[in-house]
Amino acid sequence: MEHKLKTYKKGEEFDYSYALGASPTIELLKNRPEDCFQVIFSPSYDDKDDKIKKLCGKYKIPCEENQKIINILSPKENCYAIGAFKKRSQTVDKNKSHVVLDNPSDMGNLGTIMRSCAGFGIQDIAIIGNGADAYNPKTIRASMGAFFHVNVECFADIRDYLKVYGERETYTFMLNAEYNLAELQSADGVGVYSLIFGNEASGLNYDVYKNVGKSVVIKHSSNIDSLNLPIAVSIALFWFTK
Amino acid sequence: MEHKLKTYKKGEEFDYSYALGASPTIELLKNRPEDCFQVIFSPSYDDKDDKIKKLCGKYKIPCEENQKIINILSPKENCYAIGAFKKRSQTVDKNKSHVVLDNPSDMGNLGTIMRSCAGFGIQDIAIIGNGADAYNPKTIRASMGAFFHVNVECFADIRDYLKVYGERETYTFMLNAEYNLAELQSADGVGVYSLIFGNEASGLNYDVYKNVGKSVVIKHSSNIDSLNLPIAVSIALFWFTK
């Protein structure tokens, strides 16, 4: 597959994206080699044991030394390798628990959440709305390569998600909630469940969610308005999977 | 106090710093008015109820509309107010529990940790080494103003910290640990304690810490190398304060 690599832009016409950095590129090659169609590395990259080259050889992926392309595709310094990969259509697994993010807006947060999801073993992530782009190289970079360990399905509206997954055990995280996380039993025996979190600034819309599942709060002092979103998600993941 | 405000630089010669943004500036004015010596706001700032102006009036702090200074001091867009404040010498409270960060390197992480500390009520933070600058406006911005709710004391070396606080209950967070956080009792009855975390990339140095306190791990799958630092700190805070 020959490809002229362009700077990533969000949108349907862009059917591929990039793993920026050696470590995300290795995660890509190890976990999704069938999606990777080109690897670029920097002449100054010290590839211990020729890991990237060997993986590219194994899966017959074109692999080229080219600092110029790296400078174009990765505005940050310290990027020694880039893996270009086709986006794939993913769906969350109906037999597994999900993290649901309603309109997240920050790609760094989204990547950090993917990392925690991969770490705590809830790898199915539903993203509602058209906010932070799960495929943006910034998201993938913030995930430290965990992007290639999770399944991300996008839904235009939470109602579309609930139409399919509305019957399972559902927990909605909001400040004005019925349950305190620290008093909830962990998820033993619950079966599959969904943990739903709102936007960084606005949270979940109470009117939309008031009849959806159990509302849960992670209690904190009034010295802060709210917890950082990836932190709230990760504390919930820790609690439910411990 | 008349002051020509300059772009912030790390170092002892810089004895002041900035709260960038309206919400951190309000936190500064509410919690540390005695440290604030000047407030700048943008002509396009819509100050509901004149909150900032009223606080400046109350504490007799000079307050000036000046977009040019904002553009110089805050390279990011969407900064509508800046509070300039003198650094103060702080010490952690010996009668309270501490979060100890050994050589954190990222200011965004440091700010996010401050936010969680303020949220979970452990407001005394010891920073070891000369890594991320606690006073950098980026740290303060990432803290969402929680900077003005915490006490930060810097130590050159962990040994200096342990000389003073080595007798209390101490938990060192590392992958190769004796205890699993989820199996530890929460902190009821422990008295004051210190939670110690290492650098983002290198963690805690086992040789330095092998005889210090109890080592604790937050278990995660092998799909990730480690949890993001603020996430590890926040999960521990949640667990110990729940």
Interface residues (C-beta under 8 A of the other chain):
Chain A: T112 R115 S116 A118 G119 F120 G121 M144 A146 H149 A182 I218 H220 S221 N223 I224 D225 L227 N228 P230 I231 S234 I235 F238 K242
Chain B: T112 R115 S116 A118 G119 F120 G121 M144 A146 H149 A182 I218 H220 S221 N223 I224 D225 L227 N228 P230 I231 S234 I235 F238 K242
